[in-house]
Every structure is written in C-alpha cells, then in structure tokens.
Amino acid sequence: MTSLAVASVFLSASPASAGYREAAYVTTLYSDASHTTVVGHIYPECGWRYVQYHLVGTYTQYATDEFVGYCTENGWEPL
C-alpha cells in the first residue's frame, strides 16, 4: 500500500501533468538568398495543446523566423 501511495505522488508531480506551453513563430519567406523580396508568410494558429501553421503566399527555402509568443492551454501568451 505504501509503494502505491508513493507512486501516485510522483505521477502527480511529473512534467506531463504541467500546463501546455509551446513556442510559436512567424516565418517570412523570400524569393532568393538576398532576402529582399517577400513572397510569403507562415503564420501560427494556437489550438488546444498544439500550434498549427498556415502558409500565405509562396513557399521557398529562403526564410527567417520570428518568435511571437507561446501557445498554451488557455490560448496565446504574448511576449
């Protein structure tokens, strides 16, 4: 009985039971390596326990990311 009680204490204190928090980024996409012409963006959308990204424009390999906040169980947590 004692080992069961100890196990339940450890499980309730584990990181898995902590609140959800995931970093979210906006990605800017450029036409070439010079990064002068913007051709698209990838925007985050916060859901319950996930961040989903949506492309607007054209996808290329030339990109920069900007940290914009956190997605949590309760919605956006801005910077």
Contacts in CASP RR format, 6 or more apart in sequence:
PFRMAT RR
TARGET T0000
AUTHOR 0000-0000-0000
METHOD contacts of the structure
MODEL  1
MTSLAVASVFLSASPASAGYREAAYVTTLYSDASHTTVVGHIYPECGWRY
VQYHLVGTYTQYATDEFVGYCTENGWEPL
11 17 0 8 1.000
19 72 0 8 1.000
19 73 0 8 1.000
20 48 0 8 1.000
20 49 0 8 1.000
20 71 0 8 1.000
20 72 0 8 1.000
20 73 0 8 1.000
21 70 0 8 1.000
21 71 0 8 1.000
21 72 0 8 1.000
21 77 0 8 1.000
22 50 0 8 1.000
22 51 0 8 1.000
22 70 0 8 1.000
22 71 0 8 1.000
22 72 0 8 1.000
23 67 0 8 1.000
23 69 0 8 1.000
23 70 0 8 1.000
24 44 0 8 1.000
24 46 0 8 1.000
24 51 0 8 1.000
24 67 0 8 1.000
24 68 0 8 1.000
24 69 0 8 1.000
24 70 0 8 1.000
24 71 0 8 1.000
24 76 0 8 1.000
25 44 0 8 1.000
25 65 0 8 1.000
25 66 0 8 1.000
25 67 0 8 1.000
25 68 0 8 1.000
26 41 0 8 1.000
26 42 0 8 1.000
26 43 0 8 1.000
26 44 0 8 1.000
26 65 0 8 1.000
26 66 0 8 1.000
26 68 0 8 1.000
27 41 0 8 1.000
27 42 0 8 1.000
27 53 0 8 1.000
27 63 0 8 1.000
27 64 0 8 1.000
27 65 0 8 1.000
27 66 0 8 1.000
28 38 0 8 1.000
28 40 0 8 1.000
28 41 0 8 1.000
28 63 0 8 1.000
28 64 0 8 1.000
28 66 0 8 1.000
29 38 0 8 1.000
29 39 0 8 1.000
29 40 0 8 1.000
29 41 0 8 1.000
29 42 0 8 1.000
29 57 0 8 1.000
29 58 0 8 1.000
29 59 0 8 1.000
29 60 0 8 1.000
29 62 0 8 1.000
29 63 0 8 1.000
30 36 0 8 1.000
30 37 0 8 1.000
30 38 0 8 1.000
30 39 0 8 1.000
30 60 0 8 1.000
30 62 0 8 1.000
30 63 0 8 1.000
30 64 0 8 1.000
31 37 0 8 1.000
31 38 0 8 1.000
31 39 0 8 1.000
31 60 0 8 1.000
31 62 0 8 1.000
32 60 0 8 1.000
32 62 0 8 1.000
33 62 0 8 1.000
35 62 0 8 1.000
35 64 0 8 1.000
39 57 0 8 1.000
39 58 0 8 1.000
39 60 0 8 1.000
40 55 0 8 1.000
40 56 0 8 1.000
40 57 0 8 1.000
40 58 0 8 1.000
40 59 0 8 1.000
41 55 0 8 1.000
41 56 0 8 1.000
41 57 0 8 1.000
42 53 0 8 1.000
42 54 0 8 1.000
42 55 0 8 1.000
42 56 0 8 1.000
42 59 0 8 1.000
42 63 0 8 1.000
43 53 0 8 1.000
43 54 0 8 1.000
43 56 0 8 1.000
44 51 0 8 1.000
44 52 0 8 1.000
44 53 0 8 1.000
44 68 0 8 1.000
44 71 0 8 1.000
45 51 0 8 1.000
45 52 0 8 1.000
45 53 0 8 1.000
45 54 0 8 1.000
46 71 0 8 1.000
46 72 0 8 1.000
46 75 0 8 1.000
46 76 0 8 1.000
47 71 0 8 1.000
47 75 0 8 1.000
48 73 0 8 1.000
49 73 0 8 1.000
50 71 0 8 1.000
51 71 0 8 1.000
67 79 0 8 1.000
68 78 0 8 1.000
68 79 0 8 1.000
69 76 0 8 1.000
69 77 0 8 1.000
69 78 0 8 1.000
69 79 0 8 1.000
70 76 0 8 1.000
70 77 0 8 1.000
71 77 0 8 1.000
END
